[in-house]
Amino acid sequence: MLLTITTTRRPASDLGFLLHKHPGKAQSFAVASGVAHVFYPRADEDGCTVALLLEVDPIALVRGRAGSLTQYVNDRPYAAGSLLAVAMGAVFRTAMNGRCDARPELAARAIPLRIEVPALGTPDVGAAAALFGPLGWAVDVTPVPLDPEVPAWGDSRYVDLVLTAELRLADALKQLYVLLPVLDGSKHYWIDQQEVDKLLRAGEGWLAGHPERELITRRYLGRGGRFAPSALERLAEADDVPEEELDNALDEPVDVPLPLAVQRRETVLAVLRSAGARRVVDLGCGEGALLRELVEDPSFTEVLGVDVSSKALSTAERRLHLDRLSDRARERISVRQSSLTYADAGLAGYDAAVLMEVVEHVEEDRLPVVEHNVFGVARPGTVVVTTPNVEYNALFESLRPNTFRHTDHRFEWTRARFRAWADGVGERYGYTAAHLPVGPEDPALGSPTQLAVFTRKQEARWS
């Protein structure tokens, strides 16, 4: 089965950077259903097309451990659906996550896209427009006849689907990942609770507001009531291809600025080292990006990651390879579930606490509770808080006016508002607050991230 993605944004060959696949190479990757081939029929300044060709091994699928197919002769090698979506999610995983270290500004920008799926199985020809149309796509659906030479036989259940729109590549890939199997209506693997997590992750920012969200959810989880424990291992197939094997778009290093997320972590680490912190708790650790760097530095003798999301903590544990660490290293790092809106005495006694891009996800009227639990109950010697500077948003070309950087942000503060909040917290709980910029500074609008370092007054090093 085949899928092509075309852009005409000049220089169009930058599509290779976004996809982490070099336009000058034809590459093949082993995936759960067979072999995925990635190549570029066209790659120049004016137009670039990438093709994903999936060679499915139907015999292997029939004989597989979960028995996802029951007949050797079937349409799965030819009709786009869940097999193609899983392969796309594996091969283009980094692009789907919106990460492009070489062209971060391009990854955040809407670009003209044309996507074609020449053979998509669907029982409802009109469903494609109902599903993709509300997302901004122009939808062209051409039914494929059973036999072009025998018109009387009519059309098959397969269509040639062409989508055109201007939007972020990451958003386009996530929408395809969900909607291709929804249109096909026949997933090749069993469904369990993890599929709910996959759906919500891929549907972030667009599914909740979709007029057909109930239909999409029902079809995506069509076998949700019939899963069997013996089929759970099949659900990891999207992770079969190592990410480092796929990220090979560049032949040589490119001199580009460090991504803001990296600059943010480096600044936080520098603050913690300067404060002499040895025992550190990362409050709202998410999937463990900061934890990984903390545990790699032996100067931090104890590291605790805390998050309200059990899913994020499971991902953090996997990415940190906790099960493979030496006993000595394993003794230094741990994760556990907790909420900043509840007083947790188990967080007391640490040298430092970090709230990196956390407070903006809390409703403002609940911040006093978070302040009490962090500065009053946990009460570490140093607290590091980072949050977006809303003034800097004007410099992001892809960000519409009066919108936040993330759909889950409850607020984004100006520099004056952040300073006022930090000073108030310091007065109420006996801390001094110092401020540092993170990222490139604009003379008028400041830096993209603002950082406050709180130090208990009896240990004030930053005042």
N, C-alpha and C positions, 0 to 999 in steps of 0.2 A: 504494500500500500504506500501511497505517496502523499506528501504534504509539501507545499512550497510557500515561502514567505518572501515578498518582494518589497523593497523600498526605493523611492526616487529622491530621498533627501540627500543632497550633495554635501560631502562626498559619500555616495551611496555605499561604497565598499567598507565604510565604518560599521556596517552591519556585522562584520566579522568580529569586531571588538565587543559588540553587545552580546553576541552569541558565544564568545570565547571559542570560535572555530575559525581557523585561518582560511581565507578565500582561495588561497593557492594550493590547498591540500584537499584531497578526497580521503575521508577517514571512515573507519568502521569501528563499531563498538558492540560488544556482546551485551545483550539485554535479556531479560527473563524469557521472552518469547522467541528469540532468534538473534538476528544481527541487524543493527541500525547503521545505515550508511548516510553520511553527511557530505554533500558536495555543492558546488556553486556553478550552476549553468551560466550565470553572468555575474561579473563583479567589476564594475568600472565606476567612474565618477558620477555618471548620470543614472545608473540603475544597478541594483544588486539583488540577485535572487539566490536564496539558499533552499536546497531540497533535502528533505528527510525521507529516505526510502527504507522501509522496514521489511526485511525478509523474515517471514514467520515460518517456524517449523511446526506444522500442525500435528505431526506424529509425536513430537516431543511433548506438546501440550496435552495430547490424549493420554500419553503414557506417564505424564508427570505425577508428582506425589499427590496433588490435590485433584487431579482428573478434571481440569477446567473445561475440557471438550470431550465429547463422547463419540464423535465420528471423525475418521481421518479425512473424509471429503467434506469440506465446509467452506464458508466464505470468509473466514477470519484472515487468511493471508491477503485478501484483496479489498475488503471493505473496512474503511476507517471506523474506529470505535475505541474501546478501552485499551486494546493492545497498542494502538498508535499513541494514545494519550499517555500511557505509562512509559513508552519509549521516549516520547518527547519530554516528559518530566525528568527522565534520567539524563538524557543527552544534553538538554538545554536547561539543566537545573539552576545553574548560577544565573543565567539570564532571567529565568522565571522569578528568581528571588530579587531581581532588580539590582544586582551588583555588577559593576563594571569599573574596576580600579583604573583602567587606562582611559576611560571616557566617562567619568561619573556624571558630568553635566548632561551627556547624551542619554544616559540611562534614565534620567529624571524627566526627559523631554518627550512630548508627543511627536511622533514622526508619521509620515504617510505610509500606510501598509496595505498590501494586497495579499490575501491568503487564499490559496486554492487547494481544495481537497477533491480530486477528480472522481473518487468513488466512496461515497458515504452512505452507509445503509441506514434507512430510516423508514418507519412505518407511516410517518406523517410528513408529507412534502412541505406543508405549510408551517411546520414547527420551527424550521430554521429561522424564518423571519421573526417569529414571535419571541425566540430566545435571544438572537443576536441583535435584532433591531433596536430594542430599548437601551442597548449598550453603546449605541452610536454607529453601528456597522450598517453599511449599505449591503444588502443581501441579494445575491443572484443565484437562484436555484434552477438547475436544468435537469429534469428527469432523464435517466438513462434507459433507452428502450430495451426490451428483452432481446429483440433481434432487429437491428436497423433495416434488414432486408425483408422483414415480415411485419409491417406496421400494424396489422390486425391483432398481433399478439399484445400490443399495448406496452406500457412502461413497466420497468422493474421496480423493486423497492429501493433502488440505489439512485443517488443524485450526484451531479457535479456541483459542488458548493464553492462560490467565490464570494469573499468578504473584502470590503474596502472601507478604510476608516483612517483617521489620524489620532493615534493614542500611543501611550507608552508600550514598548515591546513587552515588558514584564506583564502588564495588564492583559495584553492580547494572548500571551501564552497561558496565563492562568485561566482565562475564559475558555480557551480551546480545551484545556486539560479537563475542565468540568463538563463542558457542553457537548463535546464529541461523543462520549459514552452516553450522555443523556439522550441525544438524538438517535443514536444507534439502538438504545434500549436493551442491550444484551451485554452485560459485563462478563469477562472471561474468567473472573476469579470470585471467590466467595467474599461476603461482606461481613464485617464486624464493627465494633465501636471505633476502631482506628479510622475507618472510612469517614465517620462523622468529623473527626479531627482534620482529615485531609480536605474534606469539602469546605469546612469553615476557613481553613488556612488559605486555600486557593480562591475562595469566594470573598475574602476580605476586601472591603471597599466597594463591592458591586452587587453581591448576591442579596444582601439584606434589603436593598431598595428595589430589587427587580420585581416587576409585576407578576412574573411567573415563578417566583421563588419556591412556592409550594410544589409546583410541577417539577421543577429542577431537582429539588430535594428528594421527592418521592421516586423519581426515575433514577437518580444517582445512587440512591440507597435501595434499589428495587428488591434486592434479596436480603435486606437487612434482618429479616426475621428467621432466616434459614441457615445462618452460619454455623459451622462446626469447628470445635477446638482444633481438630487435626489440620484445618486449612489455614491457621493463623500465620504460619511461616510464609505462605504465598503472598501475604500482604506486604512483605518487605521488598518485593521485587523492584519497586521504584528506586531502591537504594543500592541495587546490585553493582552499578558502575561507580568506581571511586571518583570523587570530584576532581582530585588532582590529575587524573588521567584525561579529563575532559577539558580542563582549562588550559588550552594550548593555542590560543589565537595568535600569540605574538612570538616571533622568532627571536627577538632581542628585547631586552628591557627598554621600557620607554620612560623618559624623565618626566613624570607627572607629579603634581602635588599629592601628598598623602591624603587619603579619604578623611573626611571630617571625623568619622567614627574612630579611626586609628589615632588621629591627633587628640581626640577626646580621652581615649584610654591612656595614651602616653602622658598627657598632662595630669590625669588623676594619679597615675603611678608615681610621677615625679613629686607630687604633693605628699603622697603617703610616705615616700622615702625621706623627704625633707622633714616630715613630722616625726620621724623615728618610729613609725608604727610597725609593730611586729605581729600583732593579732588583729586581723581585719575581717569585718563582716560586710558583704556586698548585699545590700537590701534592694530587692527587685532585680536579682541577678539575671533573670531571663534565661537564655540558652547558654550562658557561661562564657561569653567572650572575654570579659574582664577576669573572671576566675582563672581562665587558662594562663593569662599572663602573670597573675599573682602567684600561682603555684609554681611557675617556672623560675621565680626569683626566690632563692633560699633565704633572703633576708626576712621574708614573711613566714614566720614559723607556724602560724595557724590561720587558715582561710575558711570562712563559712559563707556559703551562698544560700540566700533565702529568697523565696518567691511564692506568691499565692497560687501560681499555676503548677499543678503536678505534671502537666504535659511538658512545660518548659524545663522543669527540673529533670525529667527523664531524658530530654534531649541534651541537657547540660552534662548529665552523667555519661551519656554515650560519647559526646564530643570530648570530654575530658579523659575518656578511657579509664575510668576509675577501677574497673575490674582488672586492668592490666598494669596498674602502677605498682611499684615496689612497696613493701610494707612501710618503709620509712616515709616515702612520699604520700602514701595513702593516709597515714596518720595526720598529715598536715591539712588535708582538704576534706570537707564534708558539705553536704547540701541538705536542706530540709524545708518543709512547707510552713509558711507562716504569713500573716497579713499585717501590714503596717497600721491597719485600723483597729488592731487589738493589742493591748499591752502584753508583751512577751518578755518575762523576766529572764528567759534563757538567752536573750541578746545582750544582757548587761555584762560588763567587764572587758569589753574589747577596746583595744587602743584606738581604733578608727572604724568608722562606718561610712559607706559610700552609697549615695542615692544618685545614680547616673541615669539621667533622662527618665526619672520616675515620677516626680511630684506633679508634672503636667498631666499625668494620667489619673489624677485624683480630683474629685469635685472640690472646688475651692471651699465650700462650706464644711468639708470634712478635713481640711488641712490642719486645723487646730488639734484634732485627734492624733494625726500623724506626728505633728510636732511634739505633743506630749509623750507619745510612745518612743520616739527616737531620742529627743533631747532630755526628756524627764525620766523615763524608765530605763532605756538602754544606756543613755548618758555616757557615750565614749569620750575619750580625750579629744578626738578630732572627728569632724563630720564634713564630708565633701559632697556638695550638691551641684549637679549640672542641670541645665534646662535650656530650651531654645530661646533665642532673642528674637522676639516677633518683629522688631524693627528691621532686622536683616532680611526678612522674607521678601521684601521688595526687590532684592537682587536675584531671586530665584525666578528665572524666566518661565519655568514650567508651572509655577504656583500661581493659581488664580487669586485675585485680590480678595482680601477678607476671608481667606481659608487657612487652616492650620496645616502643618507639615505632615501630620498623621491623623487618620480618621478617629483614632481613640483619644486624641488630646482633648482634655476638658478646657484647657486655657493655654495661652502662650503669652508670656509677660514681656513688657518693655524692660529696659535696663533700670529705669527709675523704680518701677514696680517691684522688680526682683530685689533691688537694694533695700527698699522699704521693708519688704517681707523679711529679709535676712537680718536687718538691724532690729526689727521687732522680736524675732525669735531669740536673738542674742540677749536682748534686754530681759526677756521673760525667763530665760533659762540659764543665764550666767555664762554666755559665750561671747567672744569677739568674732566679727566676720570680716574677712578680707576677700577681695574679688580679683579674679584673673580672667583674661580673654582666652578663648579657644578657637583656633581657626584664623583665617585671614581677616584682618581688621579693616573696615571701611571708615574713613575719617568722620563721616556723618552718622553712620548707622551702627558702628561697632562691629563686634565679631558674631559669627553665626551661633555660637554656643557661649553661654555665660556660666561662670563657675564661682561658687562661694566656698571658702574654707572657714569652718567654724572651729574655734579652739576654746576649750574651757578656760576661764580667766586665770585660774591659778596655774595654768600651764601655757599661757599665751606666748606663742612663738611667731604668730603671723600678724600681730597688731601693729 
